[in-house]
């Protein structure tokens, strides 16, 4: 799905951020080359243990989407005209 989105929207996945609440989301983001943020609400509460032995831990772990948004705001430079 991420690779298809990259083709459809002309995305550079290494410049994208995958935000998810389960281990599969983080693994998919890592495989695609994205920065990853695990939200520890909902399914994310048990995902840390599932990711622990895989070597595919998230780049960031947060308690809610608001915290993820704050991280994204600090990482993402403003888009230039024509980007």
Secondary structure, DSSP 8 states (H G I E B T S, - for coil): -HHHHHHHHT--GGG-EEEESSHHHHHHHHHHT-EEEEE-SGGGGGHHHHHHTTT---SEEESSHHHHHHHHHHH-----TT-
